[in-house]
Amino acid sequence: MSKEKSITLSDATEQALAQVNGPIAVDEFARRVFAIFPSKAKNPMASLRNHLRWDQNGKTLVYLDSKTIVPLRIAMQGVRFRIRLSRQEASRGMLLIRPSFDNLLRRGTAPENVQLVDAAGKPLAVRIVTLKQEIQSLLGSYTQESQAFDLSDWFRANRIRRDDSVLVTIADWETGRFCLEHEPVTITRRRREEIERKNQELADLLFNMLEDARHEQLYGFQAIPTAYVHLSDPRGYPGDHWTEVIDRDPRMKWDGFAIRYSEFRSPFESMLLDIYGEEETLLEEEYTPAQARQVYRFKAAFRYRPHRDPGRPDPGRLRRHPARRIQP
């Protein structure tokens, strides 16, 4: 006779979350969880808060503030983002899954289970393919394989070209259902000012989150959904993809896993800099033609003699140098 599997805190959390249809106070949510899973912990509330913050945040829920959470299936419904097409994607009729859908696709969802539909809700013919890309690095070139959605029929039907955009709407977060719209680059250029405002808002949200982070880093799977949910109009016309926004912001950078301050160096990066060195940036200062022709004379004394006339050099204690022109 098989032994019945005991329920866990994670099971109870997800069961309680399935009954939530909007924002809910953490204290009220805790009451619902403990009704399913009576805790024997010394401090049950502290255990649950840690579980929500570190195990469920970015997986099943997102924080609206320190005391309020909302299920991701609710929060991400209708959120829109932009994919700007590269030459390779446009010419081959494909969408790279990474980084386009990074942290905007529910964790654990296999690419094969993603559903793509057009603006009218009609399912698109799609298959998963693997693309090979040549990557240049400090250690030389190497081939990287990336998965992509092959949408060649849809690309041809819409005459999609390089630098056009695909505007993506999250139709169903839990099942991985996305609605795709084509935007020609001519429209994108006309709305560039609006896009830049959206970009700045997203960049400021992420940087403020980084400033408040405990270890000066933000895990992407938590930070990106949180930032999109906190946008003033996450379901309106989208700005650029979050990876592009971070890449153009001098305050921070994305390392493929976390958002960090731009000056951060991993141990591996530090090792490479020690080996290959880092090119120094020389600051150029303006000077007048008169300053360029100016001659400077320097003298150095081996010992300071305060009682001597400062205007008269000590022949035995000075080393003279010929006048030398300072090259600009």
C-alpha positions as CSV (number, residue, x, y, z in Angstrom):
1,M,0.0,0.0,0.0
2,S,1.5,3.3,-1.1
3,K,2.1,6.0,1.5
4,E,0.2,9.2,0.8
5,K,2.6,12.1,0.0
6,S,2.6,14.8,2.7
7,I,1.9,18.3,1.7
8,T,4.7,20.9,1.7
9,L,4.8,24.6,2.3
10,S,5.4,25.1,-1.4
11,D,2.3,23.0,-2.2
12,A,0.2,25.0,0.3
13,T,1.4,28.3,-1.1
14,E,0.5,27.4,-4.7
15,Q,-2.8,26.0,-3.7
16,A,-3.7,29.2,-1.8
17,L,-2.4,31.3,-4.7
18,A,-4.6,29.5,-7.2
19,Q,-7.6,30.9,-5.2
20,V,-6.3,34.5,-5.4
21,N,-7.6,36.7,-8.3
22,G,-5.9,40.0,-7.6
23,P,-3.5,41.8,-5.2
24,I,-3.6,40.4,-1.6
25,A,-1.9,41.5,1.6
26,V,0.8,39.1,2.8
27,D,-0.8,38.7,6.2
28,E,-4.1,37.7,4.7
29,F,-2.4,35.3,2.3
30,A,-0.4,33.8,5.2
31,R,-3.7,33.0,7.0
32,R,-4.9,31.1,3.9
33,V,-1.7,29.2,3.6
34,F,-1.6,28.1,7.3
35,A,-5.2,26.9,7.0
36,I,-3.9,24.4,4.4
37,F,-0.5,23.8,6.0
38,P,-0.4,24.3,9.8
39,S,3.2,25.2,10.5
40,K,5.2,23.8,13.4
41,A,8.0,26.3,12.9
42,K,9.1,28.5,15.8
43,N,8.3,31.6,13.8
44,P,5.8,30.5,11.1
45,M,5.4,34.0,9.6
46,A,9.1,34.5,9.2
47,S,9.4,31.1,7.5
48,L,6.6,31.9,5.1
49,R,7.9,35.4,4.3
50,N,11.3,33.9,3.4
51,H,9.6,31.2,1.3
52,L,7.6,33.8,-0.6
53,R,10.5,36.2,-1.1
54,W,13.2,33.7,-2.2
55,D,11.3,30.6,-3.6
56,Q,8.0,32.0,-5.1
57,N,8.9,35.5,-6.1
58,G,9.3,35.5,-9.9
59,K,8.0,32.0,-10.1
60,T,4.3,32.2,-9.1
61,L,3.9,35.7,-7.7
62,V,5.4,39.2,-7.7
63,Y,5.5,41.9,-5.0
64,L,3.6,45.2,-5.5
65,D,5.1,46.5,-2.3
66,S,6.6,45.0,0.8
67,K,3.2,44.1,2.2
68,T,1.3,43.1,-1.0
69,I,1.7,40.3,-3.5
70,V,-0.2,39.4,-6.7
71,P,-0.1,36.1,-8.7
72,L,2.0,36.3,-11.8
73,R,-0.8,34.7,-13.9
74,I,-2.8,37.9,-13.0
75,A,0.0,40.5,-13.0
76,M,1.5,39.5,-16.4
77,Q,-1.8,39.1,-18.2
78,G,-1.7,41.5,-21.2
79,V,1.9,42.8,-20.6
80,R,3.6,43.8,-23.8
81,F,7.2,43.9,-24.9
82,R,9.1,44.4,-28.1
83,I,11.5,42.2,-30.1
84,R,13.6,44.1,-32.5
85,L,14.6,41.8,-35.3
86,S,18.2,41.1,-36.3
87,R,19.4,40.5,-39.8
88,Q,19.6,36.8,-39.2
89,E,16.1,36.5,-37.7
90,A,14.5,38.6,-40.4
91,S,16.2,36.8,-43.3
92,R,15.4,33.3,-41.9
93,G,12.0,34.1,-40.5
94,M,12.8,33.2,-37.0
95,L,12.6,34.6,-33.4
96,L,15.4,33.7,-31.1
97,I,14.0,32.4,-27.8
98,R,16.9,33.8,-25.9
99,P,17.1,36.6,-25.0
100,S,13.8,37.6,-26.5
101,F,11.7,35.6,-24.1
102,D,14.1,35.5,-21.2
103,N,12.3,36.2,-17.8
104,L,9.1,36.9,-19.7
105,L,8.3,33.3,-20.1
106,R,7.1,31.3,-17.1
107,R,9.9,29.5,-15.5
108,G,10.0,25.8,-16.4
109,T,8.0,26.2,-19.6
110,A,9.5,24.2,-22.4
111,P,9.8,26.0,-25.8
112,E,7.8,23.2,-27.4
113,N,4.9,24.1,-25.1
114,V,4.8,27.8,-26.1
115,Q,1.8,28.8,-28.1
116,L,2.1,31.7,-30.6
117,V,-0.9,33.4,-32.1
118,D,-1.4,36.3,-34.5
119,A,-3.3,39.6,-33.7
120,A,-6.6,37.9,-34.5
121,G,-5.9,35.1,-32.1
122,K,-5.2,32.5,-34.9
123,P,-2.5,29.9,-34.0
124,L,0.7,30.3,-36.0
125,A,2.5,27.5,-37.6
126,V,5.7,27.2,-35.7
127,R,8.5,24.7,-35.0
128,I,11.6,24.8,-32.8
129,V,14.9,25.0,-34.7
130,T,18.6,25.5,-33.6
131,L,20.7,28.3,-35.0
132,K,24.5,28.5,-34.9
133,Q,26.2,31.8,-34.2
134,E,29.9,32.7,-34.3
135,I,30.8,34.6,-31.1
136,Q,34.0,36.6,-30.6
137,S,35.5,36.7,-27.1
138,L,38.8,37.5,-25.4
139,L,39.5,33.8,-25.6
140,G,38.9,33.6,-29.3
141,S,35.9,32.7,-31.5
142,Y,33.5,29.9,-30.8
143,T,30.1,28.6,-32.1
144,Q,27.1,29.1,-30.0
145,E,23.8,27.2,-30.6
146,S,20.6,28.9,-29.9
147,Q,17.0,27.8,-30.1
148,A,14.5,29.8,-32.1
149,F,10.9,29.8,-33.2
150,D,10.7,29.2,-36.9
151,L,7.9,31.5,-38.2
152,S,8.9,31.7,-41.8
153,D,5.3,31.5,-43.1
154,W,4.2,34.4,-40.9
155,F,7.3,36.5,-41.7
156,R,6.7,36.1,-45.5
157,A,3.0,36.9,-45.2
158,N,3.8,40.1,-43.4
159,R,6.9,41.0,-45.5
160,I,8.9,41.4,-42.3
161,R,12.4,42.9,-42.8
162,R,15.5,43.6,-40.7
163,D,15.0,46.2,-38.0
164,D,11.2,45.7,-38.0
165,S,9.7,44.8,-34.6
166,V,7.5,42.1,-33.3
167,L,5.3,43.4,-30.6
168,V,4.4,40.6,-28.1
169,T,1.5,40.4,-25.7
170,I,1.4,37.9,-22.9
171,A,-2.0,36.3,-23.5
172,D,-1.6,33.6,-20.8
173,W,1.3,33.5,-18.5
174,E,0.6,30.0,-17.1
175,T,0.3,28.2,-20.4
176,G,2.9,30.3,-22.3
177,R,0.5,31.8,-24.8
178,F,1.8,34.9,-26.7
179,C,0.2,37.1,-29.3
180,L,2.5,38.5,-32.0
181,E,2.0,41.7,-34.0
182,H,4.3,43.1,-36.8
183,E,5.5,46.7,-36.6
184,P,7.5,48.0,-39.6
185,V,10.6,50.1,-38.7
186,T,9.0,53.2,-40.3
187,I,6.3,53.2,-37.6
188,T,8.9,52.5,-34.9
189,R,10.9,55.6,-36.0
190,R,7.9,57.8,-35.9
191,R,7.2,56.8,-32.3
192,R,10.8,56.9,-31.2
193,E,10.3,59.7,-28.6
194,E,7.5,57.7,-27.0
195,I,9.7,54.6,-26.9
196,E,12.5,56.5,-25.3
197,R,10.2,57.6,-22.5
198,K,9.2,54.0,-21.9
199,N,12.8,53.0,-21.9
200,Q,13.8,55.6,-19.3
201,E,10.9,54.5,-17.1
202,L,12.0,50.9,-17.2
203,A,15.6,51.7,-16.7
204,D,14.9,53.9,-13.6
205,L,12.7,51.2,-12.1
206,L,15.4,48.5,-12.5
207,F,18.1,50.8,-11.2
208,N,16.1,51.8,-8.1
209,M,15.5,48.2,-7.4
210,L,19.3,47.6,-7.8
211,E,20.0,50.4,-5.3
212,D,17.7,48.7,-2.8
213,A,19.0,45.2,-3.4
214,R,20.7,43.5,-0.5
215,H,23.7,42.1,-2.3
216,E,24.0,44.7,-5.1
217,Q,22.5,42.4,-7.7
218,L,19.1,41.6,-9.0
219,Y,18.2,38.1,-10.3
220,G,16.6,38.5,-13.7
221,F,13.7,36.0,-13.1
222,Q,12.5,38.2,-10.2
223,A,13.5,41.7,-11.3
224,I,12.1,41.7,-14.8
225,P,8.5,40.6,-14.1
226,T,8.5,43.0,-11.1
227,A,9.7,45.9,-13.1
228,Y,7.2,45.3,-16.0
229,V,4.3,45.0,-13.5
230,H,5.3,48.4,-12.0
231,L,5.4,50.3,-15.3
232,S,2.8,53.0,-15.5
233,D,1.3,51.3,-18.6
234,P,2.6,47.8,-19.0
235,R,-0.2,46.8,-21.4
236,G,0.2,49.8,-23.6
237,Y,2.6,50.6,-26.5
238,P,5.9,48.9,-25.5
239,G,9.4,50.4,-25.3
240,D,12.5,48.5,-26.3
241,H,13.3,45.0,-25.0
242,W,14.6,45.1,-21.4
243,T,18.0,43.7,-22.5
244,E,18.5,46.7,-24.9
245,V,17.4,49.1,-22.2
246,I,20.0,47.8,-19.7
247,D,22.7,47.6,-22.4
248,R,22.3,51.3,-23.1
249,D,22.2,52.4,-19.5
250,P,25.6,53.3,-18.1
251,R,24.6,52.6,-14.5
252,M,24.1,48.9,-14.8
253,K,24.7,45.7,-16.9
254,W,23.2,42.3,-17.5
255,D,25.5,39.3,-17.2
256,G,23.1,36.7,-18.4
257,F,21.8,35.8,-14.9
258,A,21.7,39.0,-12.8
259,I,21.6,42.8,-13.1
260,R,24.6,44.4,-11.5
261,Y,26.3,47.8,-11.3
262,S,28.2,48.6,-14.5
263,E,31.6,48.7,-12.6
264,F,31.1,45.1,-11.2
265,R,33.7,42.6,-12.3
266,S,33.3,38.9,-11.8
267,P,36.4,36.8,-10.7
268,F,36.6,35.5,-14.2
269,E,36.5,39.0,-15.7
270,S,39.1,40.2,-13.3
271,M,41.4,37.3,-14.3
272,L,41.0,38.1,-18.0
273,L,41.8,41.8,-17.3
274,D,44.9,40.7,-15.3
275,I,46.0,38.6,-18.3
276,Y,45.1,40.9,-21.2
277,G,45.1,44.2,-19.4
278,E,42.5,47.0,-19.7
279,E,42.8,49.9,-22.1
280,E,43.0,53.1,-20.2
281,T,40.9,56.0,-21.3
282,L,43.0,59.2,-21.5
283,L,41.2,62.4,-20.7
284,E,42.1,65.2,-23.2
285,E,42.2,68.7,-21.8
286,E,42.0,71.9,-23.8
287,Y,44.9,74.3,-23.8
288,T,45.7,77.6,-25.6
289,P,48.4,78.0,-28.2
290,A,50.3,80.2,-25.7
291,Q,50.2,77.3,-23.1
292,A,51.5,74.9,-25.8
293,R,54.6,77.1,-26.3
294,Q,55.2,77.7,-22.6
295,V,58.5,76.5,-21.1
296,Y,58.6,75.1,-17.6
297,R,61.7,74.8,-15.4
298,F,61.8,72.4,-12.4
299,K,64.2,72.3,-9.5
300,A,64.5,69.8,-6.6
301,A,66.2,70.2,-3.2
302,F,67.6,67.3,-1.2
303,R,67.0,69.1,2.1
304,Y,64.8,71.9,3.1
305,R,66.8,74.9,4.6
306,P,64.2,77.3,6.1
307,H,66.8,80.0,7.0
308,R,68.1,80.5,3.5
309,D,66.8,83.1,1.2
310,P,64.1,81.2,-0.8
311,G,65.0,83.3,-3.8
312,R,68.6,82.0,-3.8
313,P,69.4,78.4,-4.7
314,D,71.9,76.4,-2.6
315,P,74.6,75.3,-5.2
316,G,75.5,72.3,-3.0
317,R,72.0,71.0,-2.4
318,L,70.3,71.5,-5.8
319,R,70.3,69.4,-8.8
320,R,69.7,71.5,-11.9
321,H,67.8,70.3,-15.0
322,P,67.8,72.0,-18.4
323,A,64.6,73.7,-19.4
324,R,62.4,71.2,-21.1
325,R,59.4,71.8,-23.3
326,I,56.2,69.9,-22.3
327,Q,54.8,68.3,-25.3
328,P,51.0,68.7,-25.6
